[in-house]
Amino acid sequence: MSLFDKINHDLTEAMKAREKEKLEALRNVKKVMLEARSAKGAGSELTDEEVIKIISKLAKQGSESAAIYQQQGRKDLEEQEIFQVKVFESYLPAKLSDADLTAAIREIITETGATSLKEMGKVMGIASKKLAGLADGKDISAKVKELLE
């Protein structure tokens, strides 16, 4: 079962169970997925990698919104965003540990033959694609920079 199908199935289950907050989060994901699927130049189906990218983006936006709500003292909205982020993250693969991230980036550096910080762009292009959904872009960038110095 593809990730798109799993989300549709879980959306139906949340409707039946009357889980209002979860239903809202899943509808949000489905809306963004349908928009991506119907975008100009997009294929008729979304791959799991594309769905993971979409969900990662939504989770990141939700975390940023929760932080803003916390600064503004809006506890109700902060809790709502945090709940949605947890729902989103349940569909994402587990994040890489620091050691695993280092090993993966070392492998990519060896693969590309990069030796200096000047070649960071080459490494980042491959690392961003390979590690999408498994690590945050800022963490990948920091680790690449650290290993190339």
N, C-alpha and C positions, 0 to 999 in steps of 0.2 A: 504494500500500500504506500503510495507516495505521500509526502508530507502535506501536500495540498489536500489530498483525500482524507488524511487523518484529521486535519483541522476542520474540514467540512463535517466529518463524522462526530467529532467532539463538540462542534457547534450545535448539532442536532441533539446530542446527549445533554448539553447544558440547557437547551430549550426545554426538554422533557423534564429535567430535574429542577427547573426554575431557578437556576443559578444566575441571577441577574448580572453580577459583576463579571463573572467569567464569560457570560454570553456577550456582554458589551466588548470585552477585550478581543474575543474571537471574531466578532463581527468587524471590528476595526482591522484586524489582520486580513480577513477575507476581502474587505473592501479594497485595501491596498494591493492585494494579490490580483484581484480582478482588474484593477486599473493598470497594473504592470502587464498583465496578459493582453489587454486590449490596446496597449500603447502602440503607436506607429512603429513598425519594424519588428515587433515582438512576435514570437511564435505562438501557436495556439495553446501550447502547454508550457507550464513553468517547471524547470528542473528543481530538484531538491536544493541544489546550491543556490539558485535564484531565490527560492523561498527562504532559505536560511539568511541570505543577505537582507531580504526585506524584514524579517523578524528581528534580526540584529539591529537594524536601523531603528525600528520601532522601540525596541528595548532601550537603546541608547537615548532616544528622544524622551522616553518616559522617565528615565533616570534623571536626565537634565531638568525636566519639568518638575519632578518631585523635589529636587534640590532648590529650585526657585520657589516653590510653594512653601518649603520649610523656612526659607529666608523671610518670606512674607508672613509667616505665622498662620498659614492656611492648612492646618493639620488634616482637615477632612479631605481636601483635594490631594494632599501629599500621600495619604494612605491609599486613596483610590489609584493614584499613579503607580505606587509601589506594588499594589496587588496586580495591576495589569502587567507590569514588568515581570513579575513572578510567573504569570501565565505565559508570557512570551518566551521567557527563558526555559520553560519546561519543554519547549519544542526545539531548543538549540542543543547542539552537541556540547559535551562538557568542555570547559575551558582548559587549555594546556597549562601544566604547571610551569614554573620558571625553568626548571631543568629540561623539560620536554621542549619548551620554546627555544631555549638555547641550542639544543641538539638539532632541532628542525632548521633553525637559521644557519647553523654551522654547515649543515648539509647543503643548503641552498647556496651559501657562499662558495663552497667547494665546487658545486655544480656549475656556477657561473664563472668561476675563476677570478672573482673580485679580490683585490688585494689592498685597496685604499678607500678612503672615505669618498673619493671622487666617483666611485662606482656604486655608491649607495642606491641610486635610482634604479639601476639594473637589478640589484638584489631585492629592493622594495617591491618592484613590479611583480616578480615571481612570488615573493613571500606573501604579499597581500592576497594573491589569488589562491595559493596553496593553503593558507592559514585562515581564510575567511570564515568567520563564525567560531573559530577555535581560540582566537586571541584578539585583543583590542588593537586597533591600528597604532595607537600611541605606544603600546607595549612593544609591538613589532618594530616600530621605528627606533625606539630607544635601544632595543637589543641589537639591532643591525648596526647602529651607530657605535655602540659599545664594542662589538666584535670586530668592526673594521678599523677601529682606532689603533 
